[in-house]
Amino acid sequence: MSAELRIVGLQTDLHWRNPDANLADFNTLLASIPAGSCDVVVLPEMFTTGFSWPPIPPTEGADSELDWMQGWADRLGAAIAGSIACFDGEDQPRNRFWFIPPSGEGAPSFYDKRHLFTLAGEHDHFTAGDDRVELEFRGFRILLQVCYDLRFPVFVRNDRHAPYDLALYVANWPETRSAAWRTLLQARAIENQCFVVGINRSGVDGHGHRYAGDSLIADFAGTLLADAGGHGQPATLQAALNRDDMMAFRRKLPFLEDADARQG
């Protein structure tokens, strides 16, 4: 098993409901990453449209966002992760978090956001997911989460018998609640003794909501390994997650062994 997972997180402004413009921007950013230099590249929630509905497919370039993600995963030799507003096979609208590994390293995985943001009416436009999704990639067990899920610790609680190593959060989390975003990401890392990556957007959306960014990467003790800060500007985060260090920390402080059992 690999002891290290190299993460790149892309905090960006998003063009409101313009998939082609957003994919063009990400093409430029991804092209600047040397092939083989990282293991996972994380994009924000709804990275093709911003936090909006209904889903809009791109009109130029690749046939679908998934083809686009797979192409970059193969080119970089790294998984591409991020959420997209899309329709599932039963024509249900989903806020779907895709994790696309390079070809030959397993099938793509996805998680449908379970906690839809009722304050903004997301539940009126999308179908919530039912299942918690964990996957294996390059020696790490990874949990997929989206934005509002961050407020619900029971859903993300680690399993003391088969714990995950990394929780990935993608978000469009507004500036007005930045303190909660930062605090809860570190809390999830501390209580679950895992790495946490939280990648938010920056800029202003089509409703005038501002996004400070505040993307961060925290280790199993809640210590920040990378921090974009709350300046509301695009930023690239990088960190190498060392699983051996995490396991040594868990052995020294075996809090998970005393944790409540997960329900569901």
GUPA-480990 format. One record per residue: x negated, y, z negated of N, C-alpha, C in turn. Coordinates in pm, whole numbers, padded with zeros to 5 digits, always signed. Each point is the difference from the previous one (the first is absolute). Example, Ala and Ser with C-alpha at 12.3 -4.5 7.8 and 13.67 -1.06 7.14 Angstrom:
<recs>
-01319-00569-00780+00089+00119+00000-00090+00120+00000;+00035+00105+00072-00082+00119-00006+00077+00109-00073;
</recs>
This chain:
<recs>
-00083-00120+00000+00083+00120+00000-00086+00125+00000;+00041+00098+00080-00073+00126+00003+00014+00073-00132;-00109+00058-00049+00004+00072-00127+00031+00147+00019;-00001+00047+00127+00017+00142+00023+00096+00025+00116;+00087+00097-00019+00093+00041+00104-00019+00150+00022;-00037+00038+00122-00028+00140+00032+00126+00065+00056;+00044+00106-00068+00126+00067+00033-00026+00136+00061;+00075+00032+00105+00007+00136+00053+00147+00043-00004;+00029+00116-00059+00135+00053-00004+00006+00131+00077;+00100+00013+00087+00014+00119+00083+00119+00083-00046;-00027+00106-00076+00102+00096-00041+00010+00105+00110;+00117+00014+00060+00014+00088+00116+00129+00081-00007;+00000+00114+00070+00126+00066+00035+00071-00089+00102;+00132+00005+00003+00076-00080+00097+00088+00092+00084;+00002-00026+00130+00090+00073+00089+00142-00052-00022;+00092+00092-00026+00136-00038-00036+00071-00070+00116;+00030-00129-00022+00078-00081+00093-00059+00001+00142;-00132-00012+00005-00070-00001+00128-00103-00113+00000;+00044-00124+00025-00094-00114-00005-00120+00015+00092;+00020+00051+00120-00111+00009+00094-00109+00093-00052;+00040+00115-00055-00098+00094-00053-00073-00058-00120;+00072-00071-00086-00064-00060-00118-00097-00110+00040;+00039-00085+00092-00091-00106+00043-00123+00057+00069;+00018+00110+00073-00115+00064+00063-00099+00051-00105;+00052+00061-00108-00088+00047-00107-00072-00116-00067;+00074-00108-00026-00064-00115-00064-00101-00066+00094;+00024+00004+00130-00100-00052+00093-00134+00071-00019;+00005+00132-00016-00122+00076-00020-00068-00036-00131;+00079-00012-00106-00057-00033-00131-00058-00141-00001;+00074-00095+00055-00047-00138-00002-00123-00019+00088;-00007+00075+00109-00116-00011+00089-00128+00048-00068;+00014+00080-00107-00118+00049-00071-00054-00100-00101;+00073-00110-00023-00043-00103-00096-00084-00104+00073;-00125-00022-00038-00082-00100+00069+00058-00140-00016;+00003-00075+00106+00048-00138-00006-00082-00080-00100;+00069-00079-00082-00066-00083-00099-00040+00071-00128;+00033+00129-00012-00044+00077-00117+00096-00007-00118;+00119-00056+00021+00098-00010-00109+00084-00124+00020;+00082-00031-00101+00085-00118+00005+00148+00033+00017;+00044+00112-00058+00141+00040+00008+00007+00150+00021;+00082+00043+00095+00030+00141+00021+00146+00022-00035;+00028+00095-00091+00135+00022-00050+00051+00135+00050;+00119-00002+00061+00067+00119+00051+00119+00033-00090;+00056+00119+00006+00111+00037-00089+00131-00073+00033;+00098+00022-00084+00137-00046+00024+00056+00069+00124;+00077-00076+00081+00064+00052+00121-00098+00087+00079;-00115-00058+00030-00110+00078+00059+00027+00044+00143;+00104-00051+00064+00030+00044+00136+00104+00111+00005;+00075+00023-00108+00113+00094+00005+00008+00097-00116;-00072-00026-00110+00033+00066-00125+00123-00066-00061;+00033+00039-00124+00110-00064-00074+00134+00048+00057;+00050-00076+00098+00119+00043+00073+00070-00121+00060;+00115+00023+00057+00081-00105+00061+00088+00061+00108;+00049-00082+00094-00023-00143+00020-00138-00026+00061;-00039-00129+00010-00128-00033+00061-00010+00051+00144;-00123+00037+00039-00028+00044+00137-00122-00078+00050;+00014-00073+00112-00119-00067+00056-00085+00100+00078;-00129-00028+00016-00083+00087+00085+00042-00014+00145;-00026+00103+00079+00037-00003+00141-00120-00015+00091;-00121+00013-00055-00121-00011+00082-00094-00104-00060;-00097-00042+00078-00104-00088-00052+00046-00143-00017;-00034-00060-00114+00029-00141-00027+00151-00024-00001;+00039-00126+00024+00142-00034+00004+00068+00019-00134;-00073-00012-00107+00060+00015-00133-00107+00042-00098;+00046+00047-00118-00094+00036-00105-00082-00121-00043;+00060-00118+00003-00073-00120-00043-00111-00034+00098;+00026+00016+00129-00107-00020+00099-00113+00099-00025;+00038+00123-00029-00099+00104-00027-00083-00036-00123;+00066-00043-00108-00071-00038-00122-00092-00120+00025;+00051-00099+00073-00081-00118+00028-00122+00036+00083;+00018+00089+00098-00113+00042+00082-00110+00063-00082;+00038+00087-00095-00102+00063-00084-00060-00098-00100;+00081-00091-00052-00055-00101-00091-00109-00082+00071;+00026-00037+00124-00098-00079+00075-00124+00084+00034;+00022+00125+00034-00112+00087+00038-00092+00029-00118;+00059+00021-00118-00079+00036-00118-00046-00122-00080;+00062-00116+00025-00029-00116-00083+00049+00019-00142;+00112+00073-00014+00056+00031-00132+00152-00004+00008;+00064-00034-00111+00145+00004-00004+00048+00145+00003;+00113+00024+00068+00066+00129+00003+00130-00012-00077;+00022+00091-00097+00116-00009-00088+00072+00134-00006;+00133-00004+00009+00079+00122-00009+00146-00032+00025;+00090+00091-00041+00141-00028+00019+00057+00076+00119;+00104-00061+00062+00065+00052+00119+00152-00011-00020;+00072+00101+00043+00146-00011+00008+00033-00079+00126;+00069-00114-00016+00025-00087+00114+00130-00076-00020;+00041-00074+00102+00113-00091-00010-00053-00142-00005;+00059-00084-00085-00043-00138-00009+00070-00084+00108;-00019-00131-00006+00055-00088+00102+00151-00006-00001;+00063+00047-00108+00146+00003-00008+00053+00142+00016;-00083+00088+00055+00034+00138+00028+00031+00080-00127;-00064-00040-00111+00013+00074-00125-00117+00098-00011;+00026+00126-00034-00109+00096-00016-00080-00029-00127;-00131+00001+00013-00088-00033-00112-00112+00103-00012;-00041+00025-00123-00127+00068-00025-00099-00113-00026;-00072-00039+00102-00077-00126-00001-00149+00030-00006;-00064-00056-00101-00145+00013-00020-00067-00119+00067;-00076+00029+00107-00071-00104+00074-00146-00007-00043;-00049-00122-00010-00142-00027-00024-00044-00089+00115;-00080+00057+00091-00039-00069+00124-00148-00033-00004;-00037-00127-00018-00142-00038+00000-00053-00015+00142;-00131+00000+00017-00055-00030+00133+00046-00137+00049;+00011-00014+00130+00042-00128+00059-00093-00111-00049;+00061-00112-00036-00076-00114-00048-00019-00003-00150;+00048+00104-00071-00012+00003-00146+00136-00008-00068;+00092-00072+00061+00132-00017-00059+00104+00085+00070;+00125-00033-00029+00112+00069+00062+00025+00135-00067;+00060+00094+00070+00041+00125-00064+00099-00027-00114;-00006+00085-00102+00093-00008-00112+00077+00131-00007;+00122-00007-00056+00074+00123-00020+00081-00006-00129;+00026+00117-00054+00083+00017-00119+00102+00109+00028;+00128-00029-00022+00105+00099+00015+00024+00069-00134;-00014+00132+00002+00011+00080-00122+00126-00037-00079;-00020-00036-00124+00111-00045-00082+00072+00116-00068;-00075+00093-00055+00061+00114-00071+00012+00118+00096;+00116+00012+00062+00024+00110+00092+00030+00128-00079;-00048+00112+00052+00003+00126-00075+00139+00063+00009;+00084-00034-00097+00140+00045+00003+00013+00152-00010;-00096+00066-00065+00007+00145-00015+00004+00070+00136;-00064-00060+00101-00001+00057+00134+00097-00071+00095;+00074-00099-00050+00095-00072+00083-00060-00110+00085;-00122-00043-00032-00062-00106+00080+00085-00126+00001;+00068-00027-00111+00083-00121-00010+00120+00003+00095;+00037+00119+00047+00112+00010+00095-00043-00030+00143;-00131-00006+00025-00050-00013+00136-00088-00122+00023;-00044-00065-00108-00085-00117+00012+00054-00113-00085;-00035-00122+00038+00035-00119-00077-00118-00037-00089;+00026-00014-00129-00107-00031-00095-00048-00142+00017;-00128-00023-00028-00054-00135-00002+00033-00069-00132;-00013-00131+00000+00027-00079-00120-00126-00057-00063;-00100-00026+00081-00114-00081-00044-00123+00084-00030;-00070-00037-00105-00132+00053-00026-00098-00077+00088;-00096+00070+00059-00090-00064+00097-00145+00014-00045;-00066-00115-00016-00143-00006-00024-00064-00079+00114;-00122+00035+00034-00070-00068+00109-00146-00019-00038;-00067-00087+00073-00143-00025-00020-00077+00056+00118;-00106+00073-00028-00084+00053+00107-00142+00016-00050;-00091-00069+00064-00143+00008-00029-00032-00012-00148;+00063-00098-00064-00031-00031-00139+00076+00081-00103;+00087+00091+00044+00080+00080-00093+00148-00035+00017;+00070-00003-00114+00146-00012+00002+00057+00140-00011;+00086+00037+00097+00044+00138+00016+00152+00009-00008;+00049+00096-00078+00143+00028-00014+00033+00125+00082;+00107-00007+00080+00043+00113+00082+00114+00074-00068;-00011+00135-00006+00100+00083-00065+00016+00131+00078;+00118+00061-00012+00029+00124+00074+00057+00106-00095;-00069+00109-00013+00044+00126-00059+00083-00017-00129;+00131+00010+00009+00089+00000-00117-00013-00127-00084;-00049-00110+00060-00027-00122-00077-00091+00029-00119;-00082+00103+00011-00099+00031-00103+00064+00027-00135;+00125+00046-00001+00066+00036-00126+00057-00120-00075;-00015-00121+00052+00067-00116-00057-00101-00108-00037;-00055+00006-00122-00111-00088-00038+00037-00147-00012;+00127-00031-00026+00038-00140-00011-00018-00071+00133;+00033+00070+00109-00010-00059+00134-00145-00031+00037;-00092+00082-00047-00141-00015+00038-00080-00077-00104;+00064-00041-00108-00072-00067-00110-00081-00118+00051;-00123-00007-00043-00088-00107+00044+00038-00132-00066;-00021-00108+00072+00026-00134-00051-00124-00047-00075;+00015-00028-00127-00119-00037-00080-00060-00133+00046;+00078-00084+00067-00051-00130+00044-00067+00008+00138;+00047+00087+00085-00057+00015+00135+00002+00149+00037;-00085+00079-00065+00006+00145+00018-00054+00045+00136;+00058+00108+00051-00056+00062+00120-00117+00089-00040;-00078+00039+00099-00123+00077-00024+00015+00147+00038;+00088+00029+00093+00011+00134+00057+00145+00031+00032;+00048+00115-00044+00131+00050+00040-00020+00116+00097;+00061-00010+00119-00006+00105+00100+00131+00078+00000;-00009+00130-00023+00117+00088+00006-00018+00097+00116;+00101+00009+00086+00003+00104+00103+00119+00090-00030;-00013+00130+00029+00101+00092-00050+00014+00126+00084;+00119+00063-00015+00026+00140+00031+00052+00059-00131;-00092+00030-00091+00034+00041-00138-00020+00151-00010;+00107+00077-00030-00008+00146+00008-00084+00064-00110;-00048+00119+00033-00088+00075-00089+00062+00027-00137;+00132+00021-00003+00066+00035-00127-00013-00110-00105;-00025-00123+00043-00014-00111-00096-00138-00065+00010;-00100+00079+00035-00136-00053+00014-00054-00058-00130;+00030+00065-00113-00052-00050-00128+00049-00141-00029;+00127-00026+00033+00055-00134-00021-00070-00101+00091;-00022+00037+00126-00068-00088+00096-00137-00043-00052;-00079+00097-00041-00135-00030-00045+00001-00085-00128;+00084+00040-00094+00006-00070-00129+00047-00144+00017;+00103-00019+00081+00056-00134+00015-00094-00093+00077;-00073+00052+00099-00097-00085+00069-00105-00053-00096;-00052+00088-00085-00100-00044-00097+00061-00093-00104;+00124+00026-00037+00068-00088-00096+00018-00140+00057;+00041-00009+00128+00015-00132+00062-00132-00076+00002;-00111+00071+00022-00131-00065-00001-00034-00051-00139;+00023+00082-00102-00036-00036-00137+00084-00116-00050;+00132+00008+00016+00087-00102-00059-00010-00133+00071;-00038+00002+00130-00010-00124+00077-00144-00047+00020;-00096+00076-00054-00143-00033+00011-00037-00035+00144;+00036+00091+00090-00024-00020+00142-00047+00131+00063;-00053-00011+00120-00027+00120+00079+00131+00054+00054;+00008+00131+00013+00117+00065+00061-00047+00101+00103;+00058-00008+00118-00022+00098+00106+00132+00068+00028;+00004+00133-00010+00119+00077+00030-00030+00102+00107;+00058-00018+00119-00026+00091+00112+00129+00077+00033;-00007+00130-00019+00112+00091+00022-00026+00082+00126;+00101+00070+00046-00018+00094+00109-00034+00138-00056;-00034+00093+00088-00022+00139-00036+00087+00087+00090;-00004+00132-00020+00071+00092+00088+00144+00026-00042;+00081+00043+00096+00140+00037-00021+00087-00077+00097;+00112-00056-00048+00085-00079+00090+00111+00087+00062;+00086-00063+00077+00104+00071+00072+00108+00059-00087;+00004-00038-00128+00095+00057-00095-00064+00108-00086;-00128+00030+00026-00070+00100-00078-00063-00051-00128;+00003-00131-00023-00063-00058-00118-00151-00002+00019;-00072+00044-00102-00147+00004+00004-00058-00126-00064;-00112-00044+00055-00068-00120-00049-00145+00037-00032;-00034-00011-00129-00134+00039-00044-00105-00104+00034;+00044-00121+00033-00094-00108+00026-00024-00081-00125;-00108+00033-00072-00033-00070-00124-00017-00150+00021;-00038-00041+00121-00031-00142+00020-00118-00038-00088;+00002-00121-00052-00109-00042-00088-00017-00151+00002;-00117-00040-00045-00033-00141-00018-00050-00017-00142;+00064-00090-00075-00035-00022-00140-00044-00144-00021;-00088-00020-00098-00042-00137-00030+00090-00058-00109;-00031-00119-00044+00077-00080-00095+00011+00063-00138;-00082+00103-00031+00008+00072-00127+00065+00136+00018;+00044+00030+00123+00060+00129+00029-00100+00107+00038;-00128-00035+00006-00104+00096+00039+00010+00031+00149;-00009+00126+00035+00012+00040+00140-00129-00029+00076;+00014-00073+00110-00111-00029+00089-00004+00097+00117;+00115+00056+00036+00011+00100+00106+00124+00082-00026;-00007+00129+00032+00110+00091-00033+00004+00112+00103;+00109+00009+00076+00013+00105+00101+00034+00136-00061;+00045+00001-00126+00039+00125-00061+00133+00050+00054;+00052+00105-00063+00132+00050+00035-00003+00126+00082;-00084+00004+00102-00016+00121+00081+00094+00005+00120;+00074-00108+00023+00094-00002+00110-00062-00007+00137;-00125-00044+00009-00073-00006+00126-00031-00146+00035;-00016-00030+00127-00042-00136+00039-00132-00038-00067;-00014-00127-00029-00122-00049-00066-00017-00148+00032;-00124-00043-00001-00032-00141+00016-00063-00050-00128;+00057-00105-00058-00052-00060-00123-00071-00129+00034;-00108-00028-00074-00072-00125+00016-00041-00054-00136;+00009-00131-00014-00047-00064-00124-00022-00148+00028;-00097-00058-00070-00025-00144+00004+00050-00060-00130;+00093-00093+00009+00061-00064-00116-00073-00130-00030;-00056-00011-00119-00078-00117-00035+00083-00093-00088;+00035-00115+00054+00086-00093-00071-00071-00063-00119;-00130-00024+00011-00074-00059-00112+00005+00092-00122;-00012+00130+00022+00009+00094-00111+00138-00005-00064;+00103-00011+00083+00136-00009-00053+00019-00126-00083;-00048-00112+00048+00016-00126-00073-00076+00002-00132;-00118+00060+00000-00077+00013-00125+00076+00086-00101;+00063+00106+00049+00079+00088-00086+00120-00076-00059;+00065-00080+00082+00115-00078-00049-00043-00103-00103;-00118-00059+00018-00048-00097-00100-00035+00070-00131;-00057+00118+00009-00038+00073-00120+00122+00050-00076;+00101+00045+00074+00123+00054-00059+00119-00074+00062;+00032-00119-00051+00100-00085+00067+00145+00040-00032;+00033+00125+00030+00134+00050-00032+00109-00072+00079;-00031-00042+00123+00103-00065+00080+00050-00130-00064;-00085-00064-00077+00041-00125-00064+00111+00022-00103;+00012+00121-00050+00103+00033-00099+00120+00073+00061;-00003+00017+00132+00105+00078+00066+00132-00077+00003;+00109+00075+00007+00131-00062+00016+00005-00070+00135;+00074-00109+00005+00017-00072+00126+00079+00084+00098;-00035-00009+00127+00077+00069+00102+00138-00060+00013;+00097+00086+00027+00137-00044+00024+00031+00022+00148;+00020-00107+00076+00032+00015+00143-00123+00021+00085;
</recs>
